[in-house]
Amino acid sequence: MNILVMGNYDPDYNRTKIILSGLQVQQQHTYTNFPIGKHQKVSDQLLKHHIHEADLIYLPPFTHHQVIKYRKYFTKPVLFDPLVSRYLTKVFDYKNVWRYSPSAFINFYRDKFSMKIADRVIADTQAHANYFTQVFGIPSHKISVLPIGFISKDFENLPITPRSQKFRVGFYGGFIPLQGTLQIIEAINLLKQHNDIEFELIGNGFEFPKALALALKKYQLQNVVFKGWVPYQQLPAAIQTYDLTLGIFGNTPKADLVIPNKIYHYAAAGKCILTAKNKAITEVFTHNHNIILTSTKPADIANSILEIKKDVSRLNRIGENAGNLMQMHYNEHDISLKFLEIAALCINSPMRQKIF
């Protein structure tokens, strides 16, 4: 199978990188990268040549616009991996677009039309797939679920970090609303009298200024360190220094549909994870076996941290089980094999989408 990977995509974005890394070792299949910049002009001849040579066209995350823009050229099956709904993200997660505004309308129909004209759509969770069906009317038989996963070599031979005298709780992320960093700060405040617990938050982003002000100005917390942005290559080693890792605790609709990159990375590092229970998380993980689930309430987050801290054997067991789960089913090789199964369905489907 020859796969054409095209659109305005970032090959180093986690989702795309995992799939392409896995495909590199699938010798009976090849792929061609054909990135198209946002304002780049591509000749019809070059575009048609690449499409002619391909068996399948794969458009990675965030290429909604390219699916629509180049639809008239798609003479081969089209597999679209939106990863997110722009409508859901902008209107209900970030809440920076009014629900009934022209911008909301445009994002809704960009989501709907890009998925409609693709021959098959990939979702990262079943919960997300259900959302695409319920909100945009995409037939469920047209959507395949492909989990995010992780890249094995990034989490191999991690340095062994001596256990600190303090219980280290860590988080990394983009401080977007679904991650619930403000709830995490509230929980940290409830634990500020526990001098044997220290928190480290890596990253920055949308709610970073609010989180920083809440922690340092309002509560004047001494038990949390904000590390700022850290390159991906340094994240596995940083995760290795934590006793407990924090997932997401947002109260947005999107938070109920996703298992973010960080959850797979924490698990791949063999770390115990505490995160809010949502529709998506239980598709992969099992409470008290390879993850610990709680609510989004700061008091529940704080109490869960105290309970976990008391039982080191439980913490280690859950972290080990999480690592085993990742190695067995969610490394880049497993993900690429699942991707190829979906690609074959797309190519062989008797119900191929008619563009014209």
N, C-alpha and C positions, 0 to 999 in steps of 0.2 A: 504494500500500500504506500503510495506517495501522497504525503499530506502537505498542503500549502498553508502555512501559518501567516496570515496577513492582517493588516489593519494598523491603527495607531496604538500599538501595544508596547509594553516594557518587558523585554525578555528576562529581566532580573526581578520582576514582580513575583512574589512568592508562589502564587497559584500557577502562573505560566512557567516559572522556572522548574517547579516540581514535575510538571507534565513533560516538558522538553528534556529534562535530565533523564527521566525514565525512558523516553523514546530513543535516546542516544544509544542505548545498549540493546534495543530491539532490532537486531540485524536484518530481519526480513522486511522491515519497514523503514522508510526514509521520510524526512521532512525538510521543507525549504522555508527559510525565514524570508518574508517579504514585508518588512515594516514600511508603513506609509505615514509620514509625518502629518500633523494636523493641517498644515497649509501646503503640503507638498503636492505638486502636480505630477501625475503618473500618465505616461503615454498609453493610449489604448492598445498599441501593439505589444508593449511589454506586459501589461496586465493580462491580455488575452493569451499570451505565450505561457505565462506562469499557470494560469487556470487550465489551459489545454494539457499541460504536463502533469497535472494533479489528478488524483482519484477523489480527493476530498478537500474542501476548503474549511479550515478551522480559524475562527475569529475569537481570540482570547478575551479575557475580561476587559470591560470598559470600551469595547469597540462598537457600541450600539450605533453610532453615527455611520461607521463604515459599512455595516450590514445594509443599511438603507441606501447610502450613497452609491455603492457599487452593485446593487442588486441586479441591474440590467446585464451585468457581465457574468453572473453566476450560472454557468452552464453545467456545473458539477455540484454534487450534494454539499450543502452548507451546514456546518456544525457550529453553533454559536454558544459561547460560554459567558453570559453577561455578568455572573458572580453577584451583582447587586442590581436592585431596581433603583434607577436614578430618582424616580418619583418618590419612592419610599424614603430614600436617604435624605433628599432635600426638603421634603414637605413634612415628614413625620419624625425623622431622626434629628437632623440639624435644626429643623423648624425655621429655616431662613428663607423659605418660599411659602407664601400664603396658599392655602389649599385650593382656593378658587381663582387664583391669578392666572394670567396667560402663560407664565413660566411653568406653573404646575401642569397646566393643560398640555404644553409642549413636551414636558418630560414624561407625562403619562403615555402619550401616543408614541413617543420615541421608544419607550420600553415595549409597548404593546406591538407596534409594527415591526420592530427589529426581531422580536421573538416569533412573530407570526410568519414572516417571510423566510425564516430559517427552516431547514428541513428537520433539524433536531436541536433541542435546547438542553444545555447542561445546567443542573443546579447543584450547589454544594451540599445541601441537605434536603431531606424529604419535606421538611417544614417549608423551606424556600420554594420547592417545586409546587407545593399546595398553594402557596401565595400567588405564584405566577398563574395558576389555573383559576383561582377564585377571583383575583382582581383584574387580570388582563385577558381571561378567557382562553388561555393557551391549553389545548387538549392535554390531559395527563399522559396519554399514550405517546405524546411527542417529546416528553421531558424525561431525561435520564439523570440519576443522582450520581455524582462523582465527588467523594469527600476530598478535603484539601490535602491532608497527609503532610509528609516532611521529607527532607533529603538526608539520607542515612549518614553520609560522610561528615555532615555538619555537626553530628552529635556522637561521633565516635572518638574514643581516646580523649575524653574531656579531662582536664586536670582535676585531680582529687583535692578538694579544698578542706583543710582541717576544720572541724566543727568549732564555730564561734561560741564564746561563753554566753552570748545572747541568742535568742531564737530569732532567726532572720526570715522576714516575710517579704517577698518580692513581687513586683508587677512590671510588665512593660506594655506599651501600647501607644496609640496615637491620640489619647485623651479625647476620643470622640464620644458623643452622648451614650451610645449603646454600651460602652465599656464601664460606665458608672463610676468614674474616678472621684466624683464628688461624694458618692456614697462611701467609697473607700476612705476618703479623708475623714468623714464623719465617724466611721468605725475606728480609725486610728486615734481620733480624739477621745473616744470612749475608753481606749486602752492606754492613755498617756501616763497613767500612774504605774503601769507595769514596766519597770525599768529594765527587765530582762527580755523585752521584746523590741526589736528595731525593724523599721520598714524602709524599703528602698523602692522608689518609683522611677522607672526609666521611660523616656520619651517626652514628647511635647505635642502640641496640636490645638484643636478647637477649644477645649475646655481647660487647657493648661494654665492660662492666667487666672481663671476662677479657682482652680484647685490650689494654686500657689498662694493666692490671697487668703483663701479659706484656712489653709494650714498654717501659714506663717504670720499673717496679720490678725485674723480673727481669733484663732485658737493658740497661736504662738507655740506650735508643737516643736518639741525637741527630739521626738522619737522617729522622725521621718527624714529621709534624704531624697532630694530630687536630683537625679543624675542627668536629666536632659537627654538629648538624642545620642544614641550609641549606634555605631555601624553594625549591620546585621552580623558580620563576621565575628564580632565580639559578644553577641548576645548569648550563645550557648555557654560560654565560660562564665558569664555573669549569672545566668540561671543556675549554674552549678553551685553557686555560693549560697543559694537560698535553702532554708529548711522547708518552707511552705510557699507555694506560688498562688497568686490571685488571678482569677479569670475575669469575667464580666459581670456587672451588677446593674446595668442600665434598665430603666423602666420604659424604654421606647418599643414600639411594635417590632422594629428590626432586630432588637436584642433577643426576641423570642425565636428567631428563624435561623440563627447562625451559630457555627462553632468556629471561632476566630483562629487565625494562625497561631497565636500564643498558646492556645490550649494544646494543640498538637506538638508544639515545641517543648512546652513544659513536660508533657508526657514522654516525648522522645528522650528527654534528659533524665527520665526516671524520677521525676519530682511529684510529690503529693500536690494535688490541685484542689483549691476551694473556689467554687464558682456558683452563680445563681442557677437554679433549676429552670430550664426552659424547654420548649417543644423539641428543639434540635439536639440538645446535648445528650439526651437519653437514647438517641439513635445510635450512638457510638459507645458511650460510657455508661457504667452502672454504679449507682450511688453506694458508697462504702465498700466497693470492691476495687475500682481503679480511679475513683474521683470522690470528692465529698461535695454534696449539693446543699445549698441553703437558700434563703430568700434574698431579696434585694435590700432588706431593711438593715441599716447600719448596726443596730443592736444584735441582730441575728448573725451578721458577719463577724462582729467582735466576739460574741459568745462561741461561735464555731472555731475561731482561731484559738481561744483559750482551751477548748475541749481537745483540739488536735495537739496542742502543745503538751498536754498532760500525758499523752499516750504515744511515745516514740515508736513503739513496735507497730502500732496501727499506721502511723505516718509513713514508716519505711515500707510496710506491706503494700499500701495503696500506691505509693510511688513506683515500686517494683512491678506491680501488676499493670500500671499504666505504661511503663516502658515496654513490657512484654507485648501488650496489645498493639502498640505502635510497630514494633519490629515484625510482628506476625502478619499484619494486615494493611498498614498505612504508609509504608516506605514508598519511595518514588517508583520502584519496580512494580509494586502492586497497583499503584495509581495508574501507571502508564498502561498496564495490561487491561485494567478496567476501561481506560480511555479508548483503547483499540477495540474493545468489545462494543462500546457505544458508537465508535466510528463505523464499524462494520454494519451495525443496525441502521445507521444513517445512509450508508451507501446502498444497502440491500432493501431498504424500505419500499414496499410497493405503493406507499402513499406519499411519494416525494412531492414536496411543495412546488406547485406551479407558480413561477415568479410572474409570468405574463398571463 
